[in-house]
Amino acid sequence: MNLPRTRHAFALHRAIAPLRSIHPSVGYPSTSSLPLKFRNTRNAQILASTPEKQLDEYDVVVVGSGAAGMTAALTAKKRGLSVVVVEKSEYFGGSTARSGGGIWLPNNSVILGAGVPDSPEQAATYLSHVVGPKVPIERQQAFLEQGPKMLEFVMDNSPLRFRFMENYSDYYPHLPGGLDIGRSIEPVQVDANLLGSEKNKLNPPYIPFPSSVVVYSADYRWLNLAGVNIKGIATGLKCAMAALKAKVLSQKPMTMGAGLAAGLRLGLMDAQVPVWLNSPLVDLVQDGDAIAGVIIEQNGVRSTIRARKGVVIGSGGFEHNAEMRDEYQQQPINTKWTLGSKGNTGDGIRAGAKVGAALNLMDDSWWGPTIPVPGEPYFCLSERSLPGGLFVNKHGKRFVNEASPYCEVVHIMYEQDRSDDGSEIPTWLIVDQNYRNRYLFKDVPGGFPIPKFWYESGVAKKAKTLQELALEIKVPAEALQATVVRFNRYAKNGVDEDFGRGNNMYDRFYTDPAVEPNPCLAPLEKGPFYAFKMAPGDLGTKGGIVTDFKARALRADGTVIKGLWAAGNASAAVMGNSYAGAGSTIGPAMTFAYIAANDIADL
């Protein structure tokens, strides 16, 4: 497959090619907002024709505009196919745009160029140990073989460039094939001004950073320590200088998931791929046993889009569908605890199941301990690992290595909760004033007060003594006191004898190197003491349509549903019930979307 190498084409891009919009909801700037040279009668004629008045037809219809959907659409277009993206939301980018933008992708050119000692054999060994026997080896191999090719394709056909997230360890570096240095990458900043009016249609990030800094995911580790560590201070200054440089150049820099979504969208704009916003999937169109298109709804009117070659479902998970979560997942569960994009209600998954697709991993999610702040749940990434904090259950006892991969921590929360009469949910993170003085907590600098409404909503508690704190969170005071005494002894000795916190490099990533002998452990000694409620939150669900190594949707008997492919959180994850490293959602999502589009083009 020969594809044009167009990286240089984006260096001076300040506008997009002539539009081929066919509906007001299409995600392109209006013709009036374009430079005069891009306005023409052809555009005006096409804009006058709407899906309400005709049945549209493309080679490929892609459902969803996250990383999976946009990668599939870009690949299909560059393979010579006509393609349209239909998006439920008023925004493009899906959960990708809200994320940290990490991509776990073994043996890609970026990490190899940075000197990472990876190999196909080593990566295959690691992945097989992480995911276990639940995931067919053919799917694992397809991900590992096609992932690096996908990344080259994306860089060739969009302005996206990537950087190595150095030392962001694989999540299980102690397993065979695991790497302490990590295999994750993230996008280099993208100038959102290149999007024109489209930048206002990008799904807002989970935690927006101020325009005075340009922050990468890998920087977050050090920004947490800016109050106590010289490298943290230097990182903060670097982020500020990058923002100042962008301002001088009249750029609007975007990083992390927003940067990834923006870069993919620019690739689609250059390739003239239409993206229809406010166009939710209603159903799939069948022609015999094959899928022949989709039915969407726009402004209350349903329309059919025919797909000559196939439909790719990339519409995300079902994290915001309370009925589906109650049906498939463990209790307690709540749609208010998820960080996933609000439009993710399982539309593509349900449509696939309706035409016979098998579903798997529906009970699982990309879990993480989350503070259920009303209206803005906070996914605790670093706070669990920083020294001077510990988790307790309703008995006032520790039950887990708090610094373990976030998905694993919630698995243990649920397992313990089932076996111990609801003792682990909610869990409480206990910290002291030393911890609060030293470290960033969410977006609150060390030493600054926690927002008042956290206390008012009950997700945070504060007391002068541990005994008083125990009363506040309704755990036995003697047990909590004994737990902290035991933990303090481990902290001073540097060895967590109960759960091994700090025994591997992943545990030690979000920690304080100034704390010795174990940077994960510090005693809780100085009052007042704080407790933060922890619920089983998530980044999205990970169950969905069962697919094969070509991303084709499968029936329960293993036969292929002709004309239907799926990728991303609409499909059952290649990671199974586990999580290999930072970006284990986006890396496979983009890879299997790339695989799907190429398979369609090869038909």
C-alpha positions as CSV (number, residue, x, y, z in Angstrom):
1,M,0.0,0.0,0.0
2,N,1.6,3.2,-1.2
3,L,0.4,6.4,0.6
4,P,1.5,9.9,-0.1
5,R,4.0,11.4,2.3
6,T,2.5,14.8,3.2
7,R,4.1,15.8,6.5
8,H,5.5,18.9,4.9
9,A,2.1,20.0,3.7
10,F,1.1,21.0,7.2
11,A,4.0,23.2,8.1
12,L,2.4,26.4,6.7
13,H,-1.3,25.4,6.8
14,R,-3.3,28.3,7.9
15,A,-6.5,27.3,6.0
16,I,-8.2,24.2,4.7
17,A,-9.0,23.0,1.2
18,P,-12.3,23.9,-0.5
19,L,-15.2,22.4,1.4
20,R,-17.5,19.7,0.4
21,S,-20.0,20.2,3.2
22,I,-23.5,18.9,2.5
23,H,-25.4,19.9,5.7
24,P,-25.4,22.8,8.2
25,S,-24.4,20.3,10.9
26,V,-21.2,19.3,9.0
27,G,-18.2,20.0,11.1
28,Y,-16.5,22.4,8.7
29,P,-16.3,26.2,9.0
30,S,-19.0,28.0,7.2
31,T,-18.1,29.4,3.8
32,S,-18.4,32.9,5.1
33,S,-15.6,32.3,7.6
34,L,-13.2,31.1,4.9
35,P,-10.7,33.2,3.0
36,L,-12.2,34.6,-0.3
37,K,-10.2,32.1,-2.4
38,F,-12.0,29.2,-0.8
39,R,-15.5,30.5,-1.5
40,N,-17.1,29.2,-4.6
41,T,-20.5,28.4,-6.1
42,R,-19.8,24.7,-5.9
43,N,-19.8,24.9,-2.1
44,A,-23.0,27.0,-2.1
45,Q,-24.7,24.4,-4.2
46,I,-23.6,21.5,-2.0
47,L,-24.6,23.3,1.2
48,A,-28.1,23.7,-0.3
49,S,-28.6,20.0,-0.4
50,T,-29.4,18.4,2.9
51,P,-29.8,14.8,4.2
52,E,-33.5,15.5,4.9
53,K,-34.1,15.8,1.1
54,Q,-32.1,12.8,-0.1
55,L,-30.5,9.5,0.7
56,D,-26.7,10.0,0.8
57,E,-24.2,7.3,-0.2
58,Y,-20.6,6.8,0.7
59,D,-18.1,3.9,0.5
60,V,-17.7,4.1,4.2
61,V,-19.7,5.5,7.1
62,V,-17.9,6.1,10.4
63,V,-19.9,6.5,13.6
64,G,-18.1,8.6,16.1
65,S,-15.4,11.3,16.0
66,G,-13.0,10.3,18.7
67,A,-9.5,9.0,18.0
68,A,-10.9,5.7,16.6
69,G,-13.5,7.3,14.3
70,M,-11.2,10.0,12.9
71,T,-8.3,7.5,12.3
72,A,-10.7,5.2,10.5
73,A,-12.1,8.0,8.3
74,L,-8.6,9.4,7.5
75,T,-7.3,5.9,6.5
76,A,-10.3,5.2,4.4
77,K,-10.1,8.5,2.6
78,K,-6.4,8.1,1.9
79,R,-7.1,4.6,0.5
80,G,-9.3,6.2,-2.1
81,L,-12.7,5.7,-0.5
82,S,-15.5,8.2,0.0
83,V,-16.2,8.6,3.7
84,V,-18.4,10.5,6.1
85,V,-18.2,10.8,9.9
86,V,-21.4,11.1,11.9
87,E,-21.1,12.4,15.4
88,K,-23.9,12.4,18.0
89,S,-22.6,15.4,20.0
90,E,-22.3,19.0,19.1
91,Y,-18.6,18.6,19.5
92,F,-16.0,16.4,17.8
93,G,-13.2,14.6,19.7
94,G,-15.2,12.3,22.0
95,S,-13.5,11.1,25.1
96,T,-10.2,11.4,23.4
97,A,-10.4,15.2,23.5
98,R,-11.0,15.0,27.3
99,S,-8.1,12.7,28.0
100,G,-4.4,13.0,28.7
101,G,-3.8,11.9,25.1
102,G,-1.3,9.2,26.0
103,I,-0.9,6.4,23.4
104,W,0.6,3.0,24.4
105,L,2.2,1.7,21.3
106,P,5.2,-0.7,21.5
107,N,8.0,-0.5,18.9
108,N,6.8,2.7,17.3
109,S,9.3,5.0,15.6
110,V,9.1,7.7,18.3
111,I,10.1,5.5,21.2
112,L,12.7,3.6,19.2
113,G,14.2,6.9,18.1
114,A,14.4,7.9,21.8
115,G,16.4,4.8,22.5
116,V,13.8,2.6,24.2
117,P,15.1,-1.0,24.2
118,D,11.9,-2.5,22.8
119,S,11.4,-5.4,20.4
120,P,8.4,-7.2,18.9
121,E,9.2,-10.3,20.9
122,Q,9.5,-8.4,24.2
123,A,6.3,-6.5,23.6
124,A,4.4,-9.7,22.7
125,T,5.6,-11.4,25.9
126,Y,4.5,-8.5,28.0
127,L,1.1,-8.0,26.4
128,S,0.3,-11.7,26.7
129,H,1.1,-11.7,30.4
130,V,-1.0,-8.5,31.0
131,V,-4.1,-9.5,29.1
132,G,-4.0,-13.3,29.7
133,P,-5.9,-15.9,27.7
134,K,-9.2,-14.0,27.3
135,V,-7.9,-12.1,24.3
136,P,-7.1,-14.1,21.2
137,I,-3.5,-14.1,20.3
138,E,-4.3,-13.0,16.7
139,R,-5.8,-9.7,18.0
140,Q,-2.8,-9.1,20.2
141,Q,-0.5,-9.7,17.3
142,A,-2.5,-7.5,15.0
143,F,-2.3,-4.6,17.5
144,L,1.4,-5.0,17.9
145,E,2.2,-5.4,14.2
146,Q,-0.1,-2.6,12.9
147,G,0.3,-0.1,15.7
148,P,3.6,1.3,14.5
149,K,2.3,1.4,10.9
150,M,-0.7,3.3,12.0
151,L,1.4,5.9,13.7
152,E,3.5,6.5,10.6
153,F,0.3,6.9,8.6
154,V,-1.1,9.4,11.0
155,M,2.1,11.5,10.9
156,D,2.2,11.3,7.1
157,N,-1.4,12.5,6.8
158,S,-1.9,15.0,9.6
159,P,0.1,17.7,11.4
160,L,0.5,15.4,14.4
161,R,3.9,14.7,15.8
162,F,4.6,12.8,19.0
163,R,7.0,12.8,21.9
164,F,8.1,10.0,24.2
165,M,6.7,10.0,27.7
166,E,10.0,9.2,29.2
167,N,10.0,7.0,32.3
168,Y,6.3,6.7,32.4
169,S,6.6,3.0,33.2
170,D,4.5,0.2,31.8
171,Y,1.8,-0.4,34.4
172,Y,3.3,-3.9,35.2
173,P,7.0,-3.4,34.6
174,H,7.8,-6.4,36.8
175,L,6.1,-8.8,34.4
176,P,8.1,-10.5,31.6
177,G,8.7,-8.0,28.8
178,G,7.7,-5.0,30.9
179,L,9.7,-1.8,30.6
180,D,10.5,0.6,33.5
181,I,11.1,3.4,31.0
182,G,7.7,2.8,29.4
183,R,6.3,2.6,25.8
184,S,3.9,5.6,25.9
185,I,3.9,8.6,23.6
186,E,1.8,11.8,23.5
187,P,1.1,14.4,20.8
188,V,3.3,17.5,20.4
189,Q,1.3,20.7,20.7
190,V,-1.0,21.6,17.8
191,D,-1.9,25.2,16.9
192,A,-5.7,25.2,17.3
193,N,-5.9,28.3,15.2
194,L,-5.4,26.0,12.2
195,L,-8.9,24.7,12.8
196,G,-10.5,28.0,12.1
197,S,-14.0,28.1,13.5
198,E,-13.8,24.4,14.1
199,K,-11.8,25.0,17.3
200,N,-15.0,26.0,19.0
201,K,-16.5,22.5,18.2
202,L,-13.7,20.6,19.9
203,N,-15.0,18.7,23.0
204,P,-13.8,20.6,26.1
205,P,-11.0,18.9,28.1
206,Y,-11.6,17.2,31.4
207,I,-9.5,19.7,33.3
208,P,-8.7,22.8,31.3
209,F,-5.3,24.3,31.9
210,P,-4.9,28.1,31.9
211,S,-3.7,29.7,28.7
212,S,-0.5,30.9,30.6
213,V,1.0,27.4,30.4
214,V,1.5,24.7,27.8
215,V,1.3,21.4,29.7
216,Y,2.0,17.8,28.5
217,S,0.9,14.7,30.3
218,A,4.4,13.9,31.2
219,D,4.8,17.3,32.9
220,Y,2.0,16.6,35.4
221,R,4.3,14.4,37.4
222,W,6.7,17.3,38.2
223,L,4.0,20.0,38.4
224,N,2.6,18.1,41.4
225,L,6.0,18.8,43.1
226,A,6.4,22.4,42.1
227,G,6.2,23.6,45.7
228,V,9.0,21.3,47.0
229,N,11.2,20.2,44.0
230,I,13.5,22.2,41.8
231,K,12.6,20.1,38.8
232,G,9.0,20.8,39.5
233,I,9.7,24.5,39.5
234,A,11.8,24.2,36.3
235,T,8.9,22.3,34.6
236,G,6.5,25.0,35.6
237,L,8.7,27.6,34.1
238,K,9.2,25.6,30.9
239,C,5.4,25.3,30.5
240,A,5.0,29.1,31.0
241,M,7.8,29.8,28.5
242,A,6.2,27.5,25.9
243,A,2.9,29.4,26.3
244,L,4.7,32.8,26.0
245,K,6.4,31.6,22.8
246,A,3.1,30.5,21.4
247,K,1.5,33.8,22.2
248,V,4.3,35.7,20.4
249,L,3.7,33.5,17.4
250,S,-0.1,34.1,17.6
251,Q,-0.7,30.4,18.2
252,K,-3.3,28.7,20.4
253,P,-1.4,25.6,21.6
254,M,-3.2,22.4,22.4
255,T,-1.7,19.4,24.0
256,M,-2.8,16.0,25.4
257,G,-6.1,14.6,24.2
258,A,-7.3,18.0,22.8
259,G,-4.1,18.2,20.7
260,L,-4.6,14.7,19.4
261,A,-8.2,15.3,18.5
262,A,-7.3,18.7,16.9
263,G,-4.5,17.1,14.8
264,L,-6.7,14.3,13.5
265,R,-9.4,16.8,12.7
266,L,-7.0,18.8,10.7
267,G,-6.0,15.7,8.8
268,L,-9.7,15.2,7.9
269,M,-10.1,18.8,6.9
270,D,-7.2,18.6,4.6
271,A,-8.5,15.4,3.1
272,Q,-12.0,17.0,2.8
273,V,-13.7,14.4,4.9
274,P,-17.1,15.7,6.1
275,V,-17.9,15.4,9.8
276,W,-21.6,15.7,10.7
277,L,-22.2,16.9,14.2
278,N,-25.5,16.6,16.0
279,S,-26.2,13.5,14.0
280,P,-26.8,10.5,16.4
281,L,-26.9,7.0,15.2
282,V,-30.4,5.5,15.3
283,D,-29.9,2.2,13.7
284,L,-27.9,0.1,11.2
285,V,-29.3,-0.6,7.7
286,Q,-29.3,-4.2,6.7
287,D,-29.3,-5.8,3.3
288,G,-29.9,-9.4,3.9
289,D,-27.2,-10.5,6.4
290,A,-24.9,-7.6,5.5
291,I,-24.8,-4.0,6.9
292,A,-25.4,-1.5,4.2
293,G,-25.6,1.8,6.0
294,V,-26.9,3.8,8.9
295,I,-29.9,5.7,10.0
296,I,-29.2,9.0,11.8
297,E,-31.3,11.7,13.2
298,Q,-30.8,15.4,12.6
299,N,-33.1,18.1,13.9
300,G,-35.7,15.5,14.6
301,V,-35.6,14.1,11.1
302,R,-34.3,10.6,10.4
303,S,-32.2,10.0,7.3
304,T,-30.5,7.0,5.8
305,I,-26.8,7.1,4.7
306,R,-25.9,4.1,2.5
307,A,-22.5,2.5,2.9
308,R,-21.3,0.8,-0.3
309,K,-18.4,-1.0,1.5
310,G,-19.0,-0.8,5.2
311,V,-19.7,0.9,8.5
312,V,-17.2,1.4,11.2
313,I,-18.5,1.8,14.8
314,G,-16.3,4.1,16.8
315,S,-19.0,5.7,19.0
316,G,-17.4,5.0,22.4
317,G,-18.7,3.1,25.4
318,F,-21.9,3.2,27.4
319,E,-20.6,4.9,30.6
320,H,-23.4,7.5,30.6
321,N,-26.2,5.0,30.1
322,A,-27.5,4.1,33.6
323,E,-29.7,1.3,32.4
324,M,-26.9,-0.5,30.6
325,R,-24.6,0.0,33.5
326,D,-27.2,-1.5,35.9
327,E,-27.7,-4.4,33.5
328,Y,-24.1,-5.3,32.8
329,Q,-21.9,-3.9,35.6
330,Q,-21.3,-4.3,39.3
331,Q,-23.0,-2.3,42.0
332,P,-22.6,0.3,43.3
333,I,-22.3,2.1,40.0
334,N,-23.2,5.7,39.0
335,T,-23.0,7.6,35.7
336,K,-22.0,10.6,37.8
337,W,-18.7,9.0,38.5
338,T,-17.4,8.7,34.9
339,L,-15.2,11.1,33.0
340,G,-16.2,9.8,29.6
341,S,-17.8,12.0,27.0
342,K,-21.4,12.7,27.8
343,G,-22.7,11.4,24.5
344,N,-21.3,7.9,25.2
345,T,-24.6,6.0,25.9
346,G,-23.8,2.8,24.0
347,D,-25.6,3.7,20.8
348,G,-23.2,1.8,18.5
349,I,-22.9,-1.2,20.9
350,R,-26.7,-1.6,21.0
351,A,-27.1,-1.2,17.3
352,G,-24.4,-3.8,16.8
353,A,-26.1,-6.2,19.2
354,K,-29.4,-5.7,17.4
355,V,-28.0,-7.0,14.2
356,G,-26.4,-10.0,15.9
357,A,-23.0,-8.9,17.1
358,A,-21.7,-10.7,20.2
359,L,-20.7,-8.5,23.2
360,N,-17.9,-9.1,25.7
361,L,-16.3,-7.4,28.7
362,M,-19.5,-5.5,29.4
363,D,-18.9,-5.8,33.1
364,D,-15.6,-3.9,33.0
365,S,-14.4,-0.3,32.5
366,W,-11.2,1.7,32.4
367,W,-11.6,2.2,36.2
368,G,-9.9,4.5,38.6
369,P,-10.5,5.8,42.1
370,T,-12.5,9.0,41.7
371,I,-13.6,11.7,44.1
372,P,-17.4,12.0,43.3
373,V,-17.4,15.8,43.3
374,P,-20.9,16.8,42.2
375,G,-20.8,17.8,38.6
376,E,-17.1,17.3,38.2
377,P,-15.8,13.9,39.4
378,Y,-12.1,13.9,39.9
379,F,-10.0,10.9,38.7
380,C,-7.2,10.5,41.2
381,L,-4.0,9.7,39.2
382,S,-1.2,11.0,41.4
383,E,-2.8,11.7,44.7
384,R,-2.9,8.0,45.6
385,S,0.8,7.5,45.0
386,L,2.2,10.6,46.7
387,P,3.8,9.9,50.1
388,G,1.7,10.7,53.2
389,G,-1.6,9.2,52.1
390,L,-3.4,5.8,52.5
391,F,-6.7,4.2,51.6
392,V,-9.0,2.8,54.3
393,N,-12.3,0.9,54.1
394,K,-15.3,1.2,56.4
395,H,-13.4,-0.8,59.0
396,G,-10.6,1.8,59.1
397,K,-8.1,-0.6,57.6
398,R,-5.9,-0.6,54.5
399,F,-6.8,-3.2,51.8
400,V,-4.7,-2.3,48.7
401,N,-1.4,-0.9,47.4
402,E,-2.7,2.6,46.7
403,A,-0.1,3.3,44.0
404,S,-1.1,0.2,41.9
405,P,-2.5,0.9,38.4
406,Y,-5.8,2.7,38.8
407,C,-7.8,0.0,37.0
408,E,-6.5,-2.7,39.4
409,V,-7.3,-0.6,42.5
410,V,-10.9,-0.4,41.5
411,H,-11.0,-4.1,40.7
412,I,-9.8,-4.8,44.2
413,M,-12.3,-2.3,45.6
414,Y,-15.2,-4.2,44.0
415,E,-13.7,-7.7,44.9
416,Q,-13.3,-6.7,48.5
417,D,-16.7,-4.9,48.6
418,R,-18.4,-8.1,47.5
419,S,-16.6,-10.3,50.0
420,D,-16.8,-8.0,53.0
421,D,-20.4,-6.8,53.0
422,G,-19.9,-3.5,51.2
423,S,-16.8,-2.4,53.1
424,E,-14.7,-0.9,50.4
425,I,-17.1,1.4,48.5
426,P,-16.7,4.2,49.3
427,T,-13.1,4.1,50.2
428,W,-11.4,7.0,51.9
429,L,-8.0,8.6,51.1
430,I,-6.5,9.8,54.4
431,V,-3.7,12.4,54.4
432,D,-2.2,14.8,56.9
433,Q,-1.3,18.5,56.7
434,N,2.3,17.8,55.7
435,Y,0.9,16.1,52.5
436,R,-1.4,19.1,51.9
437,N,1.4,21.6,52.4
438,R,3.7,19.9,49.9
439,Y,1.6,18.7,46.9
440,L,-0.8,19.8,44.3
441,F,-4.2,18.2,44.8
442,K,-6.3,18.3,41.7
443,D,-5.8,22.0,40.8
444,V,-5.3,23.2,44.4
445,P,-1.6,24.1,45.1
446,G,0.0,22.8,48.3
447,G,-0.9,24.8,51.3
448,F,-4.1,26.3,49.7
449,P,-7.5,25.3,51.1
450,I,-9.7,22.6,49.5
451,P,-12.8,24.2,47.9
452,K,-15.5,24.7,50.5
453,F,-18.2,22.9,48.4
454,W,-16.1,19.7,48.6
455,Y,-16.8,19.7,52.3
456,E,-20.4,20.8,51.8
457,S,-21.0,17.9,49.4
458,G,-19.5,15.4,51.8
459,V,-16.6,14.3,49.5
460,A,-14.0,15.8,51.8
461,K,-13.7,15.8,55.6
462,K,-11.3,17.6,57.9
463,A,-10.5,17.1,61.6
464,K,-7.8,18.1,64.2
465,T,-7.2,14.5,65.2
466,L,-7.5,11.0,63.6
467,Q,-10.0,10.1,66.3
468,E,-12.2,13.0,65.2
469,L,-11.7,12.2,61.5
470,A,-12.8,8.6,62.2
471,L,-16.1,10.0,63.5
472,E,-16.5,12.2,60.5
473,I,-16.2,9.3,58.0
474,K,-17.9,6.7,60.3
475,V,-15.0,4.2,60.7
476,P,-13.8,2.7,64.1
477,A,-11.4,5.3,65.6
478,E,-9.1,2.7,67.2
479,A,-8.8,0.8,63.9
480,L,-7.9,4.0,62.0
481,Q,-5.4,5.0,64.6
482,A,-3.8,1.5,64.5
483,T,-3.7,1.5,60.7
484,V,-1.9,4.9,60.6
485,V,0.6,3.8,63.3
486,R,1.4,0.6,61.3
487,F,1.7,2.6,58.1
488,N,4.0,5.2,59.7
489,R,6.3,2.4,60.8
490,Y,6.5,1.1,57.2
491,A,7.1,4.6,55.9
492,K,10.1,5.1,58.3
493,N,11.5,1.7,57.4
494,G,10.8,2.2,53.7
495,V,9.1,-1.1,53.2
496,D,5.3,-1.6,52.9
497,E,5.1,-5.1,54.5
498,D,1.4,-5.4,53.8
499,F,1.0,-4.5,50.1
500,G,4.4,-3.7,48.7
501,R,3.8,-0.1,47.8
502,G,6.8,1.3,46.0
503,N,8.2,-2.0,44.9
504,N,8.2,-1.2,41.2
505,M,8.8,1.8,39.0
506,Y,5.1,2.4,38.2
507,D,4.4,2.8,41.9
508,R,7.2,5.3,42.0
509,F,6.3,7.5,39.0
510,Y,3.9,9.9,40.8
511,T,6.0,10.2,44.0
512,D,8.4,12.6,45.7
513,P,12.1,11.7,45.1
514,A,13.0,13.8,48.1
515,V,11.3,11.4,50.4
516,E,13.5,8.5,51.7
517,P,13.9,5.6,51.9
518,N,10.8,5.0,49.9
519,P,9.4,7.9,47.8
520,C,5.9,6.4,48.0
521,L,5.8,6.3,51.8
522,A,5.7,9.1,54.4
523,P,4.2,9.1,57.9
524,L,0.9,10.8,58.6
525,E,1.8,12.9,61.7
526,K,0.7,16.5,61.5
527,G,-2.8,17.6,62.0
528,P,-5.3,18.5,60.8
529,F,-6.1,15.4,59.0
530,Y,-8.1,15.0,55.8
531,A,-10.3,12.3,54.2
532,F,-11.4,12.3,50.6
533,K,-14.2,10.0,49.5
534,M,-13.2,7.5,46.7
535,A,-15.8,5.9,44.4
536,P,-15.2,3.5,41.5
537,G,-15.0,6.0,38.7
538,D,-13.8,5.5,35.2
539,L,-12.5,6.9,31.9
540,G,-15.1,5.0,30.0
541,T,-16.4,1.4,29.6
542,K,-14.3,-1.2,27.9
543,G,-16.9,-3.8,26.9
544,G,-18.6,-3.8,23.5
545,I,-18.8,-5.5,20.1
546,V,-16.6,-8.6,19.8
547,T,-14.2,-8.2,16.9
548,D,-11.5,-10.3,15.2
549,F,-7.9,-9.3,14.2
550,K,-9.3,-7.3,11.3
551,A,-11.7,-5.4,13.5
552,R,-14.7,-7.1,11.9
553,A,-17.7,-7.5,14.1
554,L,-18.5,-11.1,15.0
555,R,-21.6,-13.1,16.0
556,A,-21.7,-15.3,19.0
557,D,-20.8,-18.3,16.8
558,G,-17.6,-16.5,15.5
559,T,-18.9,-15.7,12.0
560,V,-18.3,-12.3,10.5
561,I,-21.1,-9.8,10.1
562,K,-20.5,-8.5,6.6
563,G,-20.1,-4.8,6.3
564,L,-19.6,-4.0,10.0
565,W,-16.4,-3.1,11.8
566,A,-15.8,-1.7,15.3
567,A,-12.9,0.0,17.2
568,G,-12.3,1.9,20.4
569,N,-14.6,1.6,23.4
570,A,-17.5,0.5,21.2
571,S,-15.6,-2.8,20.9
572,A,-14.4,-5.3,23.5
573,A,-10.9,-4.1,24.5
574,V,-7.8,-5.9,23.3
575,M,-6.5,-5.2,26.8
576,G,-9.1,-7.6,28.3
577,N,-9.6,-6.9,31.9
578,S,-6.2,-5.2,32.4
579,Y,-4.3,-2.1,31.4
580,A,-0.8,-2.4,29.9
581,G,0.4,1.2,30.2
582,A,-0.6,4.9,29.8
583,G,-2.7,5.2,26.6
584,S,-3.9,1.6,26.5
585,T,-7.3,3.0,25.4
586,I,-6.2,5.3,22.6
587,G,-3.4,3.2,21.2
588,P,-5.5,0.2,20.4
589,A,-8.5,2.4,19.4
590,M,-6.5,4.1,16.7
591,T,-4.8,0.9,15.6
592,F,-7.9,-1.2,15.1
593,A,-9.6,1.8,13.4
594,Y,-6.7,1.8,11.0
595,I,-6.9,-1.9,10.5
596,A,-10.7,-1.7,9.9
597,A,-10.4,1.0,7.2
598,N,-7.6,-0.9,5.4
599,D,-9.6,-4.1,5.5
600,I,-12.5,-2.3,3.9
601,A,-10.3,-0.8,1.2
602,D,-8.8,-4.2,0.5
603,L,-12.2,-5.8,-0.2
